[in-house]
Amino acid sequence: MSTLRQRPYAEPVAQKLVDDGIHPVIARVLAARAITSAASVSLRLRELEPPDTLRDLDRAAEIVAQAVLTTQKICVVGDYDCDGATATALLTDFLTQVGADVDYLIPDRIQDGYGLSPALAERAKHLRANLLITVDNGISAFAGVAAAHKLGMRVVITDHHLPADTIPEADAMVNPNHPECAFPWKSTCGVGVAFYLAAAVRRVLVRAGHAPALGLDMAQFLDLVALGTVADVVPLERNNRILVQGGLNRMRQGLARPGLQALMRVAGVSHASIQSDDLGFRLGPRINAAGRIDDMRIGVRLLLSRDPEEAQDLAKTLDSLNAERRSVEADMLAKAEEHAECLLSREKGTSNAAERRVLCILDEDGHEGVVGLVAGRIKEATGLPTVVFAPAADPNLLKGSARSIAHVHIRDMLAEVQARYPEILQTFGGHAMAAGLTIPKTQYARFVEAFEAIARDRVPDEALDPVIWTDGPLAPEHFSLALAQEFEAMGPYGNAFAAPIFHNTFRVEQAERIGKDGQTLRLSLLPGPNLPPLAAVRFRQGEEADPEPGSRWTCVFSLTVNRFRGEEKLQAVILNLWPEHEYGVI
C-alpha cells in the first residue's frame, strides 16, 4: 500500500506570503520549498551569484584570455551527455566570437570512455592545441592531464563532479565541488561552470581592450545553460533557477539559437510556451541520443549551427536517433523488468526479501549507452537503488550505470567498494543520485556481493518506504485554469524544486484508452458537487485496471494548462491512482 504524505511547510511563512499578495495555495507550495518571501520568488539575472568565491576562476580566465590574445590554439574537451554537449557548444561559440583559434573534441562513449584521457590529449596535440579546457569532466583525469602536460599543453579543468581524495595537477581547476571552493551553489552543472568561465574571460578581454569582446552579450548563451542544467537533473536551487529562467525567457521570445529552434520544431515544442519539462523530456533526450547511440558531435554541431537548413537536417537526425534509442531502451527494459521481478518474487516471504536493499542487473546483450535510462526506470518501479550493466567495447569489461533514491548516496557506496576491494572497480564517478562505473567482467559476481553487503549497512529501512510526497489536497474551488497558469509561471521546476502535485479523491465520470498503443488513459473526473468535470490524462497506464464510471478513485496529479489550436484549457495530469481507501495518508 502506498503512503501519501503532504510536504511539510511553516504556516507562518505561508501566511506571510499570502500577506504579500500570493495566492494561498501557491503560498503553501512555496513555503514547502523553502521560499520565505515574495522577493525570493523573483528570478532576475542581476540576482545571479557573483563569481568571486568560485575557486581558481580568475586564474583560469587569465590563462584562457592570454591564449586568445596571443592566438594560441585552444581545444575544448567535452562530454557525451547533454550537459557536456551544451557546455562544449557554449565555450566553443564564445571563444569563436572573441576571435580565438578554437576546436573541440568529444570522447566516444564506447571507444574512448569518459573524460580527458591520454588518447584524447594526443588527438588534441594533433590539432596543434596549446591549451586544453575541459567542460563537464576532468576532476578525475589524472592520466589525461599528465599526458597533456608531457605533450606541452596547459590544462584548465572546469567540472562539477565530486572529486576523489586527490585531484589532478591542472594549471587551473574550476569546480564548485572542489573541497577548497567556497562557491555556495554546489549544484551548478558543467554548462553552468562553463558559463561562469566564459563571463570571466570576457571581463579580462574587455579590460585588455580586446574589440571582439566589447559588445558581446553573454545572455545569448543562456538557452544552452538552461537546456544542459535541466537535462543533467541537478538540483534546481535558486542560482540554477535564475539561469534556467533566463534561458527559457529567451526561448519564449524566439531568441534561441537556430539549432534549438530546429530541435523544438521536430520535438513539437512551441517556443512561446516552452517549460522546463520540455527541456528535460523532449529536447534533452534528443541531444543525449547522439551520445548514447551514435556520436555526440552531431549534437554539438546542431547547437553551434547558424544555418537554419543545416540545423533542421541535424535536428531530424537527432530525432531519428532518439527513436532508435527508445527502441533499444524498450528491449532492455523488458529484460531488466523480468530479471528484477524474478529476483524479487523468488525472495518474497524469505529473510532475503527483508535484506534486499539494491538491485544489480546484467544485460549480456545490452547497449552501454542506455544502461542509465534502464537503471532509472527499474529504480522508479521498485523503489530500490539499481545498477544496470552491459558489455563494454572491450570484451573483458562491463560498463554500469547506477541510479539511487533519496537519502542513499550512490557514489559514496561505490567509493566504499573501491576502498574495500580495489581490484573490483576499474573506474567510477558521479553524484549522490547517479553514478557510472567500469568493472572487469570476471569481477561481476564479486561486485554484486560487495555492493549488496555495503547496501545492507548504508540503505536504511525508511529510505525504502513507498512514500509519495504531495502538496496535499486541493479544495474544489481551486480547480481553475487561472491557478494552473499561476503554477506554470512559478517555474522552472525540476530536481529539488518539484512541480506542485496534489492528491484528491474523485468520482470517475468517464475513462477510456487512447493513443496508438492504448497506453494513455483519458478521464473525466468530478472534483466536487456542482462543479464541472475535470479533464484528466494518465500516460503509461500499462496493464493496470481502468477506473469504472461511477467509482471513486484517489489520484495524485498536477494541474496543467492544455494548449491546442490556440486555446487554453485546464487539465489534470494523473501521476498515480488507486481505488478509494487502497492507500494510506499521513
C-alpha positions in Angstrom: 0.0 0.0 0.0 1.4 3.4 -1.0 1.5 6.1 1.6 0.7 9.7 0.7 2.4 12.4 2.7 1.9 16.2 2.5 5.2 18.1 2.2 5.7 20.0 5.5 5.7 23.7 5.5 5.7 26.5 8.1 2.3 28.0 8.3 3.6 31.4 9.4 5.8 31.6 6.3 2.8 30.6 4.1 0.7 33.3 5.8 3.4 35.9 5.2 3.5 35.0 1.5 -0.3 35.4 1.5 0.0 38.8 3.1 2.5 39.7 0.4 -0.3 39.1 -2.2 0.4 35.5 -3.2 -2.4 33.0 -3.8 -3.0 30.8 -0.6 -2.4 27.5 -2.5 0.8 28.9 -4.1 1.9 30.3 -0.8 1.6 26.8 0.7 3.5 25.3 -2.2 6.3 27.9 -2.0 6.7 27.5 1.8 7.1 23.8 1.4 10.1 24.6 -1.0 11.8 26.9 1.5 10.7 30.1 -0.2 10.2 32.5 2.6 9.3 35.9 0.9 7.8 37.2 -2.2 11.2 38.7 -3.1 12.6 35.2 -3.2 10.2 34.3 -6.0 12.0 36.7 -8.3 14.5 35.1 -10.7 16.2 38.2 -12.2 19.6 37.7 -13.9 21.1 40.5 -11.8 20.5 38.4 -8.8 22.8 35.6 -10.1 25.5 34.6 -7.6 28.7 36.7 -8.2 31.7 34.6 -9.3 34.0 35.9 -6.5 34.1 32.7 -4.5 34.5 30.3 -7.4 37.9 29.0 -6.7 40.6 29.4 -9.5 38.1 31.2 -11.8 40.3 34.3 -12.1 43.4 32.2 -12.8 41.5 30.1 -15.4 40.2 33.3 -17.0 43.6 34.8 -17.2 45.1 31.7 -18.8 42.3 31.5 -21.4 42.3 35.2 -22.2 46.0 35.1 -22.7 45.6 32.2 -25.1 43.0 34.3 -27.0 45.2 37.4 -27.1 48.3 35.5 -28.3 46.4 33.4 -30.9 47.2 30.1 -29.2 45.2 27.1 -30.4 42.6 26.2 -27.8 40.9 22.8 -27.7 37.7 22.3 -25.6 37.3 18.7 -24.3 33.7 17.9 -23.6 31.5 15.0 -22.6 28.9 12.9 -24.4 25.8 13.9 -22.5 23.6 16.9 -22.9 25.4 18.9 -20.1 28.7 18.2 -21.8 27.4 19.0 -25.3 25.9 22.3 -24.2 29.0 23.2 -22.3 31.2 22.4 -25.3 29.0 24.4 -27.6 28.9 27.3 -25.2 32.6 27.6 -24.7 33.4 26.9 -28.4 30.9 29.5 -29.6 32.0 32.1 -27.1 35.7 31.6 -27.9 35.0 31.8 -31.7 33.1 35.1 -31.2 36.0 36.6 -29.3 38.4 35.7 -32.1 40.1 32.6 -30.7 41.6 29.8 -32.7 39.4 27.0 -31.2 38.4 23.4 -31.8 36.7 20.8 -29.7 36.8 17.1 -29.0 34.1 14.9 -27.6 35.1 11.4 -26.5 33.2 8.5 -28.0 31.2 6.8 -25.2 32.1 3.3 -26.3 35.6 3.7 -27.9 37.1 6.4 -25.7 35.1 6.2 -22.4 34.6 9.2 -20.2 36.7 12.4 -19.9 40.1 13.6 -20.8 42.3 10.6 -21.4 45.9 10.3 -22.7 44.5 9.3 -26.1 42.3 12.4 -26.2 45.3 14.5 -25.2 47.2 13.0 -28.2 44.3 13.9 -30.5 44.3 17.5 -29.2 48.0 17.7 -29.9 47.4 16.6 -33.4 45.1 19.6 -33.7 48.1 21.7 -32.7 46.5 22.7 -29.4 48.4 24.8 -26.9 45.7 24.9 -24.3 43.1 22.3 -23.3 39.9 23.3 -21.5 37.7 20.5 -20.1 34.0 21.0 -19.6 31.8 18.7 -17.5 34.8 16.4 -16.9 38.4 16.5 -15.7 38.2 16.1 -11.9 39.4 12.5 -12.2 41.6 12.9 -15.3 45.0 12.2 -13.7 46.5 10.4 -16.7 44.9 12.7 -19.2 46.3 15.9 -17.5 49.7 14.3 -17.1 49.8 13.3 -20.8 48.7 16.8 -21.9 51.4 18.4 -19.8 54.0 16.0 -21.2 52.9 17.0 -24.7 53.5 20.6 -23.9 49.9 21.8 -23.4 48.4 23.7 -20.5 45.2 22.4 -19.0 42.3 24.3 -17.5 39.7 22.0 -15.9 36.1 23.0 -15.5 33.9 20.4 -13.9 31.2 19.9 -11.3 31.6 16.2 -10.4 32.6 15.1 -6.9 36.4 14.8 -6.5 38.3 11.9 -5.0 40.8 12.3 -2.2 43.4 13.6 -4.7 43.0 16.0 -7.6 44.8 16.3 -11.0 47.5 18.9 -11.1 45.9 21.1 -13.8 47.0 24.7 -14.4 43.6 25.8 -13.1 40.8 23.9 -11.6 37.3 25.4 -11.6 34.8 23.2 -9.8 32.2 24.3 -7.2 32.6 20.9 -5.5 36.4 21.3 -5.0 37.0 20.9 -1.3 38.6 24.4 -1.1 35.9 26.1 -3.2 33.6 28.5 -1.2 31.1 29.0 -4.0 27.7 28.4 -2.3 25.9 26.7 -5.2 27.4 23.2 -5.3 24.6 22.1 -7.7 26.0 24.2 -10.6 26.4 21.8 -13.5 29.0 21.6 -16.3 27.4 24.1 -18.6 26.8 26.5 -15.7 30.5 26.4 -14.8 31.4 26.9 -18.4 29.1 30.0 -18.5 30.9 31.5 -15.4 34.3 30.9 -17.1 33.2 32.5 -20.4 31.9 35.5 -18.5 35.1 35.8 -16.5 37.2 35.5 -19.7 35.2 38.2 -21.3 35.8 40.6 -18.4 39.6 40.0 -18.8 39.4 40.6 -22.5 37.3 43.8 -22.1 39.9 45.1 -19.6 42.6 44.4 -22.2 40.6 46.4 -24.8 40.1 43.3 -27.0 37.5 44.6 -29.5 35.5 41.4 -30.2 34.7 41.1 -26.5 33.4 44.6 -26.0 29.9 44.2 -27.5 29.4 40.5 -26.7 26.1 39.8 -24.9 26.5 36.8 -22.5 22.7 36.4 -22.4 22.9 34.7 -25.8 24.3 31.6 -24.1 21.5 31.2 -21.6 19.5 28.9 -23.8 22.4 26.4 -23.7 22.7 26.8 -19.9 19.0 26.2 -19.4 19.0 23.0 -21.5 22.1 21.5 -20.0 21.1 22.3 -16.4 17.7 20.8 -16.7 18.8 17.8 -18.7 21.6 17.0 -16.1 18.9 16.8 -13.4 21.0 18.8 -11.0 19.1 20.3 -8.1 17.2 23.5 -9.2 18.4 25.6 -6.3 17.9 29.4 -6.6 21.0 30.1 -8.7 20.3 27.3 -11.2 16.6 28.5 -11.4 17.8 32.0 -12.3 20.0 30.6 -15.1 17.2 28.3 -16.4 14.6 31.0 -16.2 16.9 33.3 -18.2 17.3 30.7 -20.9 13.5 29.9 -21.0 12.7 33.6 -21.3 15.0 33.9 -24.4 13.4 30.9 -26.0 9.9 32.2 -25.4 10.9 35.4 -27.1 12.1 33.5 -30.2 15.8 34.2 -29.4 17.0 30.6 -29.1 19.9 29.7 -31.4 18.9 28.1 -34.8 19.8 24.6 -33.7 17.5 24.7 -30.7 14.7 26.3 -32.7 15.0 23.4 -35.2 15.0 20.9 -32.3 11.9 22.4 -30.9 10.2 22.0 -34.3 11.0 18.3 -34.6 10.0 17.7 -31.0 6.7 19.6 -31.4 7.6 22.2 -28.7 6.1 25.7 -29.1 8.8 28.3 -28.3 6.1 30.7 -27.0 5.1 28.3 -24.1 8.2 26.2 -23.6 8.6 24.9 -20.0 11.4 23.2 -18.1 9.7 19.9 -18.6 10.2 20.4 -22.4 13.9 20.8 -21.8 14.1 17.7 -19.7 11.8 15.3 -21.5 11.7 16.5 -25.1 14.8 18.4 -26.1 17.4 16.9 -23.7 16.7 13.3 -24.7 17.2 14.1 -28.4 20.6 15.7 -27.7 21.5 12.8 -25.4 20.5 10.2 -28.1 23.5 11.2 -30.1 25.9 10.3 -27.3 24.1 7.2 -26.4 23.6 5.7 -29.9 26.0 7.5 -32.3 28.3 10.5 -31.9 27.7 13.5 -29.7 29.4 15.7 -32.2 26.1 15.6 -34.1 24.5 17.3 -31.0 27.3 19.9 -30.7 27.1 20.6 -34.5 23.4 21.3 -34.1 24.0 23.6 -31.1 26.7 25.5 -33.0 24.9 25.8 -36.3 23.9 29.2 -37.6 22.4 27.8 -40.8 18.6 27.1 -40.4 18.6 24.5 -43.2 21.6 22.6 -41.7 20.1 22.9 -38.2 16.8 21.3 -39.5 18.7 18.4 -41.0 20.7 17.8 -37.9 17.6 18.0 -35.7 15.9 15.4 -37.8 18.9 13.2 -37.4 18.7 13.5 -33.7 15.0 12.8 -33.7 15.7 9.5 -35.6 18.5 8.6 -33.2 16.1 9.3 -30.3 13.5 6.9 -31.8 16.3 4.3 -32.1 17.2 4.9 -28.5 13.7 4.3 -27.4 13.5 1.0 -29.2 16.8 -0.2 -27.7 15.6 1.0 -24.2 12.3 -0.8 -24.5 14.0 -4.1 -25.3 16.5 -3.7 -22.5 13.8 -2.5 -20.0 11.6 -5.6 -20.7 14.5 -7.9 -19.9 15.5 -5.9 -16.8 12.0 -5.9 -15.5 11.8 -9.6 -16.0 15.1 -10.1 -14.1 14.0 -7.8 -11.3 10.6 -9.4 -11.0 12.1 -12.9 -10.9 14.6 -11.9 -8.3 12.1 -10.2 -6.0 9.4 -12.8 -6.4 11.9 -15.6 -5.6 12.9 -13.8 -2.4 9.3 -12.8 -1.4 8.4 -14.1 2.0 12.0 -15.0 2.9 14.6 -13.3 5.0 16.4 -12.2 1.8 13.4 -10.0 0.9 13.8 -8.0 4.1 17.5 -7.7 3.5 17.2 -6.6 -0.2 18.5 -3.1 -0.5 19.7 -2.8 -4.1 19.3 -4.4 -7.5 22.2 -5.3 -9.8 21.3 -6.4 -13.3 23.5 -7.5 -16.2 22.2 -7.5 -19.7 24.7 -9.6 -21.7 23.3 -8.2 -25.0 22.6 -4.7 -23.8 23.8 -1.3 -25.1 26.1 0.5 -22.7 24.7 3.9 -23.9 21.3 3.1 -22.5 22.1 1.4 -19.1 21.5 4.6 -17.2 18.0 5.1 -18.6 17.1 1.4 -17.8 18.5 1.7 -14.3 16.4 4.8 -13.7 13.2 3.1 -14.8 13.9 0.0 -12.7 14.6 2.2 -9.7 11.4 4.0 -10.1 9.4 0.8 -10.5 10.9 -1.0 -7.5 12.0 1.8 -5.1 15.4 0.3 -4.9 18.8 1.7 -5.9 19.7 0.0 -9.1 22.8 -0.7 -11.1 22.5 -2.0 -14.7 25.5 -3.4 -16.6 26.1 -4.1 -20.3 29.2 -5.2 -22.2 31.8 -2.6 -23.0 33.7 -2.3 -26.3 36.5 -4.2 -24.6 35.1 -7.7 -24.3 36.8 -8.1 -20.9 34.9 -5.2 -19.3 31.4 -4.2 -18.2 30.0 -0.7 -18.2 27.5 0.1 -15.5 25.2 2.9 -14.5 23.7 3.4 -11.1 20.5 5.3 -10.1 19.6 5.9 -6.4 16.8 7.0 -4.2 16.5 9.8 -1.6 18.9 9.5 1.4 21.2 7.0 -0.4 24.4 8.4 -1.8 25.3 6.0 -4.6 28.7 7.4 -5.4 29.8 7.0 -1.7 28.7 3.4 -1.8 30.9 2.8 -4.9 33.7 4.6 -3.1 33.4 2.1 -0.3 33.5 -0.8 -2.7 36.7 0.8 -4.1 38.2 1.2 -0.6 37.4 -2.4 0.5 38.1 -4.2 -2.8 40.3 -2.0 -5.1 40.6 -4.8 -7.6 36.8 -4.8 -8.4 36.2 -1.3 -9.8 38.3 -0.1 -12.7 36.8 3.4 -12.8 33.8 5.1 -11.2 32.4 8.6 -10.6 29.2 10.6 -10.2 26.9 12.1 -7.7 24.6 11.2 -4.8 21.8 10.1 -7.2 23.6 8.8 -10.2 27.0 7.2 -11.0 28.9 5.4 -13.7 31.4 2.6 -13.3 33.5 0.1 -15.2 34.4 -3.3 -13.9 36.2 -6.4 -15.2 33.7 -8.9 -16.5 35.2 -11.5 -14.2 34.5 -9.4 -11.2 30.7 -9.0 -11.7 29.7 -11.6 -9.1 32.1 -10.1 -6.6 30.8 -6.6 -7.3 27.2 -7.7 -6.7 28.2 -9.5 -3.4 30.2 -6.5 -2.2 27.7 -3.9 -3.3 24.8 -5.7 -1.6 26.7 -6.1 1.6 27.5 -2.4 1.7 23.9 -1.6 0.9 22.7 -3.5 3.9 24.7 -1.1 6.1 24.0 2.1 4.1 20.4 1.9 3.0 18.0 2.4 5.9 14.6 0.9 6.2 12.9 4.3 6.0 14.5 5.0 2.6 12.6 2.0 1.2 9.1 3.0 2.4 6.8 3.6 -0.6 6.0 7.2 0.2 4.6 9.7 -2.3 5.0 13.3 -1.3 2.3 15.8 -2.4 1.3 19.3 -1.6 -1.9 18.0 0.0 -5.4 18.0 -1.2 -6.8 20.8 -3.4 -10.1 22.4 -2.4 -12.8 22.2 -5.0 -12.9 25.9 -5.6 -9.2 25.9 -6.6 -9.7 23.7 -9.7 -9.3 26.6 -12.2 -7.3 27.4 -15.3 -6.1 30.6 -13.6 -4.4 28.7 -10.8 -2.9 26.3 -13.3 -1.5 29.3 -15.2 0.0 30.7 -11.9 1.6 27.3 -11.2 3.2 27.4 -14.7 4.5 30.9 -14.0 6.1 29.8 -10.8 8.6 27.6 -12.7 11.1 26.5 -13.6 10.7 23.1 -11.9 13.0 20.2 -11.6 15.1 18.3 -9.2 14.8 19.8 -5.6 12.2 22.3 -6.8 9.4 19.9 -7.7 6.3 21.0 -9.7 3.2 21.2 -7.4 1.3 17.9 -7.2 -1.8 17.2 -5.1 -3.9 14.3 -4.1 -7.7 14.2 -4.1 -10.5 11.6 -4.3 -12.7 12.0 -7.4 -15.8 10.3 -8.7 -15.0 9.0 -12.2 -17.5 10.1 -14.8 -15.7 8.6 -17.8 -12.4 6.7 -18.6 -11.1 5.5 -21.9 -7.9 4.3 -23.5 -6.5 6.5 -26.3 -3.4 6.6 -28.5 -1.8 4.1 -30.9 -0.7 1.7 -28.2 -3.6 2.3 -25.9 -1.3 3.2 -23.0 -2.8 6.6 -22.4 -5.9 6.9 -20.2 -8.2 9.8 -20.7 -10.6 10.6 -17.8 -13.4 12.9 -16.8 -13.4 13.5 -13.1 -15.8 15.2 -10.7 -13.8 17.3 -8.2 -16.9 18.2 -6.1 -20.6 18.8 -6.1 -22.0 21.4 -8.5 -18.6 21.7 -10.3 -17.9 20.9 -14.0 -16.0 17.7 -14.8 -12.2 17.9 -14.8 -10.4 16.7 -17.9 -7.6 14.4 -17.0 -5.0 12.2 -18.6 -2.7 9.5 -17.4 0.3 8.4 -19.5 1.8 4.9 -19.4 -1.3 3.3 -17.8 0.2 0.0 -18.8 -1.7 -3.2 -17.7 -3.3 -1.6 -14.7 -7.1 -1.9 -14.3 -9.0 1.2 -15.6 -11.5 3.0 -13.3 -15.2 2.2 -13.9 -17.6 5.1 -14.4 -19.3 5.9 -11.1 -16.4 4.6 -9.0 -14.3 6.7 -6.7 -10.5 6.9 -7.1 -7.8 8.7 -5.3 -5.4 10.5 -7.7 -2.0 12.1 -7.4 -2.0 14.8 -10.0 -0.7 18.1 -11.3 -2.9 20.9 -12.6 -1.7 21.9 -16.1 -2.6 24.2 -19.0 -3.5 22.2 -22.1 -2.9 24.2 -25.2 -4.4 23.2 -28.5 -5.0 25.2 -31.6 -4.6 28.5 -29.8 -7.0 27.6 -27.0 -6.0 27.0 -23.3 -7.9 24.6 -21.1 -7.5 23.2 -17.6 -6.2 19.6 -17.5 -5.0 17.3 -14.7 -2.1 15.0 -15.4 -2.5 11.9 -13.3 0.7 10.5 -11.8 -0.7 7.8 -9.6 -4.2 6.5 -8.9 -5.9 3.9 -6.7 -9.4 2.9 -5.8 -10.5 4.9 -2.8 -9.1 3.5 0.5 -6.3 1.5 -1.2 -3.6 3.8 0.1 -2.6 5.5 3.3 -2.4 9.2 4.2 0.0 10.6 6.8 
